[in-house]
Amino acid sequence: MKKIIRLSESDLVRIVNRVISESKIKLHEGNGTTAFNTIKDGMAGLGTDEDKVAKGVYSIKNKADYDEALALVKKAGYKTIMCWIGTDMGWSKEYDSTQAAPIADWGQQGNNPYLKDFRRHLRQFSTKEEICGENWI
């Protein structure tokens, strides 16, 4: 025999909160801020840790993460995430043979595979994501 149970709104809220806490479901904890900080750490110092920057970029998984990271980037004075990253990963239009580089012209933005991949990933959240600057991709 079926039994009908009546629940008030507060009962339902209490049950849902209990299920969430017991199953240890993590709600959105600000992946955009985490992404921003990871990218910032990768760009800190003299050299760029491309792997750390990549980890930060690819941790942006949805529009909410993207918007959160973009707000922090704009606070830092850049119009897009790629403009911010491009300032650190590009050395100018001239290639300096003393720079460690696995391929010729690695430091030029148009030849930097990291920047191309980052841009491709971020463009799924905003078509405004472009690397800023003269003759950049």
DSSP file (Angstrom, degrees, kcal/mol; ACC not computed):
  #  RESIDUE AA STRUCTURE BP1 BP2  ACC     N-H-->O    O-->H-N    N-H-->O    O-->H-N    TCO  KAPPA ALPHA  PHI   PSI    X-CA   Y-CA   Z-CA
    1    1 A M              0   0    0      0, 0.0     2,-0.2     0, 0.0     0, 0.0   0.000 360.0 360.0 360.0 134.5    0.0    0.0    0.0
    2    2 A K        -     0   0    0      1,-0.0     2,-0.5     2,-0.0     0, 0.0  -0.554 360.0-152.0 -82.5 145.4    1.3    3.5   -0.9
    3    3 A K        -     0   0    0     -2,-0.2     2,-0.5     2,-0.0    -1,-0.0  -0.971   7.1-139.8-120.0 131.7    1.6    6.1    1.7
    4    4 A I        -     0   0    0     -2,-0.5     2,-0.5     2,-0.0    -2,-0.0  -0.782  17.1-166.4 -92.6 127.5    1.3    9.8    0.9
    5    5 A I        -     0   0    0     -2,-0.5     2,-0.5     2,-0.0    -2,-0.0  -0.957   8.6-148.4-115.3 130.0    3.7   12.0    2.9
    6    6 A R        -     0   0    0     -2,-0.5     2,-0.4     0, 0.0    -2,-0.0  -0.840  15.6-169.5 -99.6 131.9    3.2   15.8    2.9
    7    7 A L        -     0   0    0     -2,-0.5     2,-0.1     4,-0.0    -2,-0.0  -0.948  14.2-138.8-121.6 139.9    6.3   17.9    3.2
    8    8 A S     >  -     0   0    0     -2,-0.4     4,-2.1     1,-0.1     5,-0.2  -0.450  33.9-105.0 -83.7 168.7    6.6   21.6    3.8
    9    9 A E  H  > S+     0   0    0      1,-0.2     4,-2.4     2,-0.2     5,-0.2   0.906 123.0  51.8 -61.2 -41.8    9.1   23.7    1.9
   10   10 A S  H  > S+     0   0    0      1,-0.2     4,-2.3     2,-0.2    -1,-0.2   0.861 107.7  52.7 -65.2 -35.0   11.4   23.9    5.0
   11   11 A D  H  > S+     0   0    0      2,-0.2     4,-2.3     1,-0.2    -1,-0.2   0.925 110.4  48.0 -62.8 -44.0   11.3   20.1    5.3
   12   12 A L  H  X S+     0   0    0     -4,-2.1     4,-2.6     2,-0.2    -2,-0.2   0.909 111.3  49.6 -64.0 -43.4   12.3   19.7    1.7
   13   13 A V  H  X S+     0   0    0     -4,-2.4     4,-2.6     1,-0.2     5,-0.2   0.922 111.3  49.8 -60.9 -45.0   15.2   22.3    2.1
   14   14 A R  H  X S+     0   0    0     -4,-2.3     4,-2.0     2,-0.2    -2,-0.2   0.897 111.6  48.2 -61.6 -42.2   16.4   20.4    5.2
   15   15 A I  H  X S+     0   0    0     -4,-2.3     4,-2.5     2,-0.2    -2,-0.2   0.932 112.3  48.1 -65.3 -46.4   16.3   17.1    3.4
   16   16 A V  H  X S+     0   0    0     -4,-2.6     4,-2.5     1,-0.2    -2,-0.2   0.931 112.3  49.0 -61.3 -46.0   18.2   18.4    0.3
   17   17 A N  H  X S+     0   0    0     -4,-2.6     4,-2.3     1,-0.2    -1,-0.2   0.882 111.5  50.1 -61.7 -37.8   20.9   20.0    2.5
   18   18 A R  H  X S+     0   0    0     -4,-2.0     4,-2.6    -5,-0.2     5,-0.2   0.911 110.2  49.4 -67.6 -41.8   21.3   16.9    4.5
   19   19 A V  H  X S+     0   0    0     -4,-2.5     4,-2.2     2,-0.2     6,-0.2   0.922 112.1  49.1 -62.3 -43.9   21.7   14.7    1.3
   20   20 A I  H  X>S+     0   0    0     -4,-2.5     5,-1.7     1,-0.2     4,-0.5   0.939 114.2  43.9 -61.8 -47.6   24.3   17.2    0.0
   21   21 A S  H  <5S+     0   0    0     -4,-2.3     3,-0.4     1,-0.2    -2,-0.2   0.880 115.2  48.6 -67.8 -37.4   26.3   17.2    3.2
   22   22 A E  H  <5S+     0   0    0     -4,-2.6    -1,-0.2     1,-0.2    -2,-0.2   0.847 114.1  44.6 -72.6 -33.0   26.1   13.5    3.7
   23   23 A S  H  <5S-     0   0    0     -4,-2.2    -1,-0.2    -5,-0.2    -2,-0.2   0.457 106.2-129.3 -90.2   1.1   27.1   12.7    0.1
   24   24 A K  T  <5 +     0   0    0     -4,-0.5     2,-0.4    -3,-0.4    -3,-0.2   0.848  39.6 176.5  56.2  39.0   29.9   15.3    0.2
   25   25 A I      < -     0   0    0     -5,-1.7     2,-0.5    -6,-0.2    -1,-0.2  -0.620  21.9-141.0 -72.7 126.4   28.8   16.9   -3.0
   26   26 A K        -     0   0    0     -2,-0.4     2,-0.1     3,-0.0     3,-0.1  -0.800  11.1-148.4 -92.3 126.9   30.9   19.9   -3.6
   27   27 A L        -     0   0    0     -2,-0.5     2,-0.1     1,-0.2    -1,-0.0  -0.395  48.7 -59.6 -82.6 169.5   29.2   22.9   -5.0
   28   28 A H        -     0   0    0      1,-0.1    -1,-0.2    -2,-0.1     0, 0.0  -0.292  53.2-172.8 -53.3 121.2   30.9   25.4   -7.3
   29   29 A E        -     0   0    0     -3,-0.1    -1,-0.1    -2,-0.1     5,-0.1   0.043  56.3 -78.3-110.5  24.6   33.9   26.7   -5.4
   30   30 A G     >  +     0   0    0      3,-0.1     4,-1.9     2,-0.1     3,-0.5   0.959  55.3 174.5  83.5  54.1   35.2   29.4   -7.7
   31   31 A N  H  > S+     0   0    0      1,-0.2     4,-2.8     2,-0.2     5,-0.2   0.780  79.5  62.7 -63.1 -25.5   37.1   27.6  -10.3
   32   32 A G  H  > S+     0   0    0      2,-0.2     4,-2.5     1,-0.2    -1,-0.2   0.906 104.5  45.6 -65.2 -40.9   37.6   30.9  -12.1
   33   33 A T  H  > S+     0   0    0     -3,-0.5     4,-2.6     2,-0.2    -2,-0.2   0.907 113.7  49.5 -67.2 -42.3   39.5   32.3   -9.2
   34   34 A T  H  X S+     0   0    0     -4,-1.9     4,-2.3     2,-0.2    -2,-0.2   0.917 111.8  49.0 -62.2 -43.3   41.6   29.1   -9.0
   35   35 A A  H  X S+     0   0    0     -4,-2.8     4,-2.6     2,-0.2     5,-0.2   0.932 111.0  50.1 -61.1 -46.7   42.3   29.3  -12.7
   36   36 A F  H  X S+     0   0    0     -4,-2.5     4,-2.7     1,-0.2    -2,-0.2   0.932 112.6  46.3 -57.5 -48.4   43.3   33.0  -12.4
   37   37 A N  H  X S+     0   0    0     -4,-2.6     4,-2.3     2,-0.2    -1,-0.2   0.866 111.9  50.9 -65.8 -36.4   45.7   32.2   -9.5
   38   38 A T  H  X S+     0   0    0     -4,-2.3     4,-2.0     2,-0.2    -1,-0.2   0.924 112.7  45.9 -66.6 -43.9   47.2   29.2  -11.3
   39   39 A I  H  X S+     0   0    0     -4,-2.6     4,-1.5     2,-0.2    -2,-0.2   0.929 112.2  51.8 -62.9 -44.6   47.8   31.2  -14.5
   40   40 A K  H  X S+     0   0    0     -4,-2.7     4,-0.7    -5,-0.2     3,-0.3   0.903 109.5  49.4 -59.5 -42.8   49.3   34.1  -12.4
   41   41 A D  H >< S+     0   0    0     -4,-2.3     3,-0.7     1,-0.2    -1,-0.2   0.887 108.8  53.5 -63.5 -38.9   51.6   31.7  -10.6
   42   42 A G  H 3< S+     0   0    0     -4,-2.0     7,-3.1     1,-0.2    -1,-0.2   0.777 112.5  44.1 -66.6 -26.2   52.7   30.3  -14.0
   43   43 A M  H 3< S+     0   0    0     -4,-1.5    -1,-0.2    -3,-0.3    -2,-0.2   0.485  91.3 108.4 -96.9  -4.1   53.6   33.8  -15.2
   44   44 A A    <<  +     0   0    0     -4,-0.7     3,-0.2    -3,-0.7     5,-0.1  -0.387  69.7  15.1 -73.2 151.3   55.3   34.9  -12.1
   45   45 A G  S    S-     0   0    0      1,-0.2    -3,-0.0    -2,-0.1     0, 0.0  -0.324 110.4 -46.8  84.9-167.0   59.1   35.4  -12.1
   46   46 A L  S    S+     0   0    0     -2,-0.1     2,-0.2     2,-0.0    -1,-0.2   0.900 118.9  40.9 -74.1 -43.0   61.5   35.6  -15.0
   47   47 A G  S    S-     0   0    0     -3,-0.2     2,-0.5    42,-0.0    42,-0.1  -0.588  82.4-115.2-103.9 167.3   60.3   32.7  -17.1
   48   48 A T        -     0   0    0     -2,-0.2     2,-1.3    40,-0.1    -5,-0.2  -0.891  13.0-144.9-102.6 128.8   56.9   31.4  -17.9
   49   49 A D    >>  -     0   0    0     -7,-3.1     4,-2.3    -2,-0.5     3,-0.5  -0.750  19.1-173.8 -88.8  90.4   55.8   28.0  -16.6
   50   50 A E  H 3> S+     0   0    0     -2,-1.3     4,-2.8     1,-0.3    -1,-0.2   0.833  79.9  56.0 -59.0 -34.9   53.7   27.1  -19.7
   51   51 A D  H 3> S+     0   0    0      2,-0.2     4,-2.2     1,-0.2    -1,-0.3   0.896 109.2  46.0 -65.6 -39.0   52.5   23.9  -18.1
   52   52 A K  H <> S+     0   0    0     -3,-0.5     4,-2.1     2,-0.2    -2,-0.2   0.902 112.8  49.7 -70.0 -40.5   51.1   25.8  -15.1
   53   53 A V  H  X S+     0   0    0     -4,-2.3     4,-2.7     1,-0.2    -2,-0.2   0.928 111.4  50.1 -61.7 -43.8   49.5   28.4  -17.3
   54   54 A A  H  X S+     0   0    0     -4,-2.8     4,-2.9     1,-0.2     5,-0.2   0.906 107.2  53.9 -61.1 -42.3   48.0   25.6  -19.3
   55   55 A K  H  X S+     0   0    0     -4,-2.2     4,-0.8     1,-0.2    -1,-0.2   0.908 111.4  46.1 -59.0 -41.9   46.7   23.9  -16.2
   56   56 A G  H  < S+     0   0    0     -4,-2.1     3,-0.5     2,-0.2     4,-0.4   0.930 113.9  47.1 -66.4 -46.2   45.0   27.2  -15.2
   57   57 A V  H >< S+     0   0    0     -4,-2.7     3,-1.5     1,-0.2    -2,-0.2   0.938 113.7  47.0 -62.0 -47.5   43.5   27.8  -18.7
   58   58 A Y  H 3< S+     0   0    0     -4,-2.9    -1,-0.2     1,-0.3    -2,-0.2   0.599  98.1  70.6 -76.3  -9.3   42.1   24.3  -19.0
   59   59 A S  T 3< S+     0   0    0     -4,-0.8     2,-0.9    -3,-0.5    -1,-0.3   0.596  75.2  94.8 -79.6  -8.9   40.6   24.3  -15.5
   60   60 A I    <   +     0   0    0     -3,-1.5     3,-0.1    -4,-0.4   -28,-0.0  -0.743  49.4 162.3 -80.3 107.5   38.1   26.8  -16.9
   61   61 A K        +     0   0    0     -2,-0.9     2,-0.3     1,-0.1    -1,-0.2   0.570  52.2  17.9-109.2 -13.0   35.3   24.4  -17.8
   62   62 A N  S  > S-     0   0    0      1,-0.1     4,-2.4    63,-0.0     5,-0.1  -0.928  83.5 -91.5-153.0 174.9   32.2   26.5  -18.2
   63   63 A K  H  > S+     0   0    0     -2,-0.3     4,-3.0     1,-0.2     5,-0.2   0.849 120.6  55.7 -62.7 -36.3   30.9   30.0  -18.7
   64   64 A A  H  > S+     0   0    0      2,-0.2     4,-2.1     1,-0.2    -1,-0.2   0.921 109.6  46.2 -63.8 -43.6   30.7   30.7  -15.0
   65   65 A D  H  > S+     0   0    0      2,-0.2     4,-2.5     1,-0.2     5,-0.2   0.928 114.0  49.6 -61.0 -45.2   34.4   29.8  -14.5
   66   66 A Y  H  X S+     0   0    0     -4,-2.4     4,-3.0     1,-0.2    -2,-0.2   0.938 110.6  48.3 -60.6 -48.6   35.3   31.9  -17.5
   67   67 A D  H  X S+     0   0    0     -4,-3.0     4,-2.1     1,-0.2    -1,-0.2   0.881 111.7  50.6 -61.6 -38.8   33.3   35.0  -16.3
   68   68 A E  H  X S+     0   0    0     -4,-2.1     4,-1.4    -5,-0.2    -1,-0.2   0.930 113.8  43.7 -65.0 -46.0   34.9   34.7  -12.8
   69   69 A A  H  X S+     0   0    0     -4,-2.5     4,-2.2     1,-0.2    -2,-0.2   0.903 112.2  53.8 -65.5 -41.3   38.4   34.6  -14.2
   70   70 A L  H  X S+     0   0    0     -4,-3.0     4,-2.8     1,-0.2     5,-0.2   0.884 104.0  55.4 -62.1 -39.4   37.7   37.4  -16.7
   71   71 A A  H  X S+     0   0    0     -4,-2.1     4,-1.7     1,-0.2    -1,-0.2   0.899 110.0  46.4 -60.8 -40.1   36.5   39.7  -14.0
   72   72 A L  H  X S+     0   0    0     -4,-1.4     4,-1.3     2,-0.2    -1,-0.2   0.884 111.7  51.1 -68.9 -38.6   39.8   39.2  -12.1
   73   73 A V  H  <>S+     0   0    0     -4,-2.2     5,-1.9     1,-0.2     4,-0.3   0.907 109.3  50.5 -64.5 -41.9   41.8   39.8  -15.3
   74   74 A K  H ><5S+     0   0    0     -4,-2.8     3,-1.2     1,-0.2    -1,-0.2   0.864 105.7  56.2 -65.4 -35.2   39.9   43.0  -16.0
   75   75 A K  H 3<5S+     0   0    0     -4,-1.7    -1,-0.2     1,-0.3    -2,-0.2   0.844 103.6  55.3 -61.8 -32.6   40.6   44.1  -12.4
   76   76 A A  T 3<5S-     0   0    0     -4,-1.3    -1,-0.3    -3,-0.2    -2,-0.2   0.534 128.2-100.7 -79.4  -6.4   44.3   43.6  -13.3
   77   77 A G  T < 5S+     0   0    0     -3,-1.2     2,-0.3    -4,-0.3    -3,-0.2   0.612  82.6 117.9 102.5  13.9   43.8   46.0  -16.3
   78   78 A Y      < -     0   0    0     -5,-1.9    -1,-0.3    -8,-0.1    -2,-0.1  -0.841  56.8-142.0-113.3 151.4   43.5   43.6  -19.3
   79   79 A K  S    S+     0   0    0     -2,-0.3     2,-0.3     1,-0.1    -5,-0.1   0.781  82.3  13.4 -85.9 -24.8   40.5   43.3  -21.6
   80   80 A T  S  > S-     0   0    0     -7,-0.1     4,-1.6     1,-0.1     5,-0.1  -0.934  74.6-112.3-141.1 167.0   40.7   39.5  -22.1
   81   81 A I  H  > S+     0   0    0     -2,-0.3     4,-2.6     1,-0.2     5,-0.2   0.892 118.4  53.0 -65.1 -39.7   42.4   36.5  -20.6
   82   82 A M  H  > S+     0   0    0      2,-0.2     4,-3.0     1,-0.2    -1,-0.2   0.860 104.7  54.7 -67.1 -35.1   44.4   36.0  -23.8
   83   83 A C  H  > S+     0   0    0     47,-0.3     4,-1.2     2,-0.2    -1,-0.2   0.924 111.3  46.6 -60.4 -42.3   45.6   39.7  -23.7
   84   84 A W  H  X S+     0   0    0     -4,-1.6     4,-0.6     2,-0.2     3,-0.4   0.944 116.0  42.7 -65.0 -49.3   46.9   39.0  -20.2
   85   85 A I  H >X S+     0   0    0     -4,-2.6     4,-1.9     1,-0.2     3,-1.3   0.900 109.6  59.0 -65.1 -40.4   48.6   35.7  -21.0
   86   86 A G  H 3X S+     0   0    0     -4,-3.0     4,-1.0     1,-0.3    -1,-0.2   0.785  95.5  63.1 -60.9 -29.1   50.0   37.1  -24.3
   87   87 A T  H 3< S+     0   0    0     -4,-1.2    -1,-0.3    -3,-0.4    -2,-0.2   0.793 112.3  36.3 -67.1 -25.1   51.9   39.9  -22.4
   88   88 A D  H << S+     0   0    0     -3,-1.3    -2,-0.2    -4,-0.6    -1,-0.2   0.774 118.0  46.9 -97.1 -29.6   53.9   37.2  -20.6
   89   89 A M  H  < S+     0   0    0     -4,-1.9     2,-0.4   -42,-0.1    -2,-0.2   0.447  99.1  75.5 -97.3   0.8   54.4   34.6  -23.3
   90   90 A G     <  -     0   0    0     -4,-1.0    18,-0.2    -5,-0.2     3,-0.1  -0.937  51.9-172.0-114.8 136.2   55.4   36.9  -26.1
   91   91 A W        -     0   0    0     16,-1.2     2,-0.2    -2,-0.4     3,-0.2   0.470  55.9 -86.6-103.6  -2.7   58.8   38.5  -26.4
   92   92 A S        -     0   0    0     15,-0.4    -1,-0.4     1,-0.1    17,-0.1  -0.657  52.7 -64.4 122.7-177.6   58.2   40.8  -29.3
   93   93 A K  S    S+     0   0    0     -2,-0.2     2,-0.3    15,-0.1    -1,-0.1   0.763 111.2  77.8 -77.5 -23.8   58.3   40.5  -33.1
   94   94 A E  S    S-     0   0    0     -3,-0.2     2,-0.5    13,-0.1    -3,-0.0  -0.674  76.3-137.0 -89.3 140.2   62.1   39.9  -33.1
   95   95 A Y        -     0   0    0     -2,-0.3     2,-0.6    13,-0.0    -2,-0.1  -0.840  11.0-149.9 -96.2 128.2   63.4   36.5  -32.2
   96   96 A D    >   -     0   0    0     -2,-0.5     3,-2.2     1,-0.1    11,-0.1  -0.874   6.1-148.8 -99.1 118.5   66.5   36.5  -29.9
   97   97 A S  T 3  S+     0   0    0     -2,-0.6     4,-0.1     1,-0.3    -1,-0.1   0.646  94.4  66.2 -64.6 -13.2   68.7   33.5  -30.6
   98   98 A T  T 3  S+     0   0    0      2,-0.1    -1,-0.3    -3,-0.0     2,-0.3   0.606  80.0  99.4 -82.9 -10.2   69.8   33.5  -26.9
   99   99 A Q  S <  S-     0   0    0     -3,-2.2     2,-0.5     1,-0.1     7,-0.1  -0.568  85.4-113.9 -77.2 137.2   66.3   32.6  -25.8
  100  100 A A        +     0   0    0     -2,-0.3    -1,-0.1     6,-0.0    -2,-0.1  -0.573  53.3 158.3 -68.3 122.2   65.7   29.0  -25.0
  101  101 A A        -     0   0    0     -2,-0.5     4,-0.1    -4,-0.1     3,-0.0  -0.965  43.9-149.8-151.9 130.9   63.3   27.8  -27.7
  102  102 A P  S    S+     0   0    0      0, 0.0     2,-0.3     0, 0.0    -1,-0.1   0.758  90.9  25.9 -72.7 -22.9   62.5   24.3  -29.1
  103  103 A I  S >  S-     0   0    0      8,-0.0     3,-1.4     0, 0.0     8,-0.0  -0.950 100.0 -85.7-135.0 157.3   61.7   25.8  -32.5
  104  104 A A  T 3  S+     0   0    0     -2,-0.3    -7,-0.0     1,-0.3    -9,-0.0  -0.341 113.4  11.4 -60.9 141.2   62.7   29.0  -34.3
  105  105 A D  T >  S+     0   0    0      1,-0.1     3,-1.3    -4,-0.1     6,-0.3   0.743  78.2 150.1  62.6  27.1   60.6   32.0  -33.4
  106  106 A W  T <   +     0   0    0     -3,-1.4    -2,-0.1     1,-0.3     5,-0.1   0.881  68.9  56.5 -54.0 -40.1   59.0   30.2  -30.4
  107  107 A G  T 3  S+     0   0    0    -11,-0.1   -16,-1.2   -17,-0.1   -15,-0.4   0.674  83.4  96.9 -72.4 -16.3   58.6   33.5  -28.6
  108  108 A Q  S X  S-     0   0    0     -3,-1.3     3,-1.8   -18,-0.2     4,-0.5  -0.603  78.2-132.5 -76.8 132.8   56.6   35.1  -31.4
  109  109 A Q  G >  S+     0   0    0     -2,-0.4     3,-1.2     1,-0.3     7,-0.2   0.836 102.6  58.2 -55.5 -39.0   52.9   34.8  -30.7
  110  110 A G  G 3  S+     0   0    0     25,-0.3    -1,-0.3     1,-0.3    -4,-0.1   0.730 112.5  41.1 -65.6 -21.0   52.0   33.6  -34.1
  111  111 A N  G <  S+     0   0    0     -3,-1.8    -1,-0.3    -6,-0.3    -2,-0.2   0.342  87.3 107.7-106.0   4.4   54.3   30.6  -33.7
  112  112 A N    <>  -     0   0    0     -3,-1.2     4,-1.8    -4,-0.5     3,-0.2  -0.734  49.4-167.1 -90.5 107.0   53.5   29.8  -30.1
  113  113 A P  H  > S+     0   0    0      0, 0.0     4,-2.3     0, 0.0     5,-0.2   0.821  86.1  60.2 -64.2 -29.7   51.4   26.6  -30.0
  114  114 A Y  H  > S+     0   0    0      1,-0.2     4,-2.8     2,-0.2     5,-0.2   0.958 105.9  46.8 -59.9 -49.5   50.5   27.2  -26.4
  115  115 A L  H  > S+     0   0    0      1,-0.2     4,-2.6     2,-0.2     5,-0.2   0.896 110.9  51.9 -61.9 -40.5   48.8   30.5  -27.2
  116  116 A K  H  X S+     0   0    0     -4,-1.8     4,-2.2     1,-0.2    -1,-0.2   0.924 113.0  44.7 -62.0 -43.8   46.9   29.0  -30.1
  117  117 A D  H  X S+     0   0    0     -4,-2.3     4,-2.4     2,-0.2    -2,-0.2   0.897 112.7  50.9 -67.8 -40.5   45.6   26.2  -28.0
  118  118 A F  H  X S+     0   0    0     -4,-2.8     4,-2.7     2,-0.2     5,-0.2   0.935 111.5  48.4 -61.0 -45.7   44.7   28.5  -25.1
  119  119 A R  H  X S+     0   0    0     -4,-2.6     4,-2.0     1,-0.2    -2,-0.2   0.919 110.5  51.0 -61.3 -44.9   42.8   30.8  -27.5
  120  120 A R  H  < S+     0   0    0     -4,-2.2     4,-0.4    -5,-0.2    -1,-0.2   0.905 112.6  46.7 -59.6 -43.1   40.9   27.9  -29.0
  121  121 A H  H >< S+     0   0    0     -4,-2.4     3,-1.0     1,-0.2    -2,-0.2   0.930 114.7  45.2 -65.9 -46.1   39.9   26.6  -25.6
  122  122 A L  H >X S+     0   0    0     -4,-2.7     3,-1.8     1,-0.2     4,-1.2   0.759  98.5  71.1 -73.2 -24.6   38.7   30.0  -24.3
  123  123 A R  T 3< S+     0   0    0     -4,-2.0    -1,-0.2     1,-0.3    -2,-0.2   0.670  83.7  70.4 -68.7 -14.5   36.8   30.9  -27.4
  124  124 A Q  T <4 S+     0   0    0     -3,-1.0    -1,-0.3    -4,-0.4    -2,-0.2   0.701 107.5  38.0 -72.3 -16.1   34.2   28.4  -26.6
  125  125 A F  T <4 S+     0   0    0     -3,-1.8     2,-0.3     1,-0.3    -2,-0.2   0.671 133.9   8.7-103.8 -24.1   33.2   30.7  -23.7
  126  126 A S    ><  -     0   0    0     -4,-1.2     3,-1.2     3,-0.1    -1,-0.3  -0.900  50.4-152.1-159.5 128.0   33.6   34.1  -25.5
  127  127 A T  T 3  S+     0   0    0     -2,-0.3    -4,-0.1     1,-0.2    -1,-0.1   0.580  94.7  73.7 -74.5  -8.2   34.3   35.0  -29.1
  128  128 A K  T 3   +     0   0    0     -5,-0.0     2,-1.0     2,-0.0    -1,-0.2   0.540  65.9 114.0 -80.9  -6.3   36.0   38.2  -27.8
  129  129 A E    <   +     0   0    0     -3,-1.2     2,-0.3    -7,-0.1    -6,-0.1  -0.543  40.0 145.3 -71.5 102.8   39.0   36.1  -26.6
  130  130 A E        -     0   0    0     -2,-1.0     2,-0.5    -7,-0.0   -47,-0.3  -0.960  55.8-109.3-132.9 151.7   41.9   37.3  -28.8
  131  131 A I        -     0   0    0     -2,-0.3     2,-0.2   -49,-0.1   -48,-0.2  -0.734  43.8-133.0 -78.6 127.3   45.6   37.8  -28.2
  132  132 A C        +     0   0    0     -2,-0.5     2,-0.2   -52,-0.1     5,-0.1  -0.515  55.1  61.6 -85.9 148.8   46.0   41.6  -28.1
  133  133 A G  S >  S-     0   0    0     -2,-0.2     3,-1.0     3,-0.1     2,-0.3  -0.509  85.3 -44.5 126.6 169.3   48.8   43.3  -30.0
  134  134 A E  T 3  S-     0   0    0      1,-0.2     3,-0.1    -2,-0.2    -2,-0.0  -0.511 116.9  -6.0 -74.0 130.8   50.2   44.0  -33.3
  135  135 A N  T 3  S+     0   0    0     -2,-0.3   -25,-0.3     1,-0.2    -1,-0.2   0.742  95.2 140.0  59.1  28.2   50.5   41.1  -35.7
  136  136 A W    <         0   0    0     -3,-1.0    -1,-0.2    -5,-0.2    -3,-0.1  -0.581 360.0 360.0 -94.4 164.9   49.5   38.5  -33.1
  137  137 A I              0   0    0     -2,-0.2    -1,-0.1    -3,-0.1    -5,-0.1   0.515 360.0 360.0 -66.1 360.0   47.2   35.6  -33.9
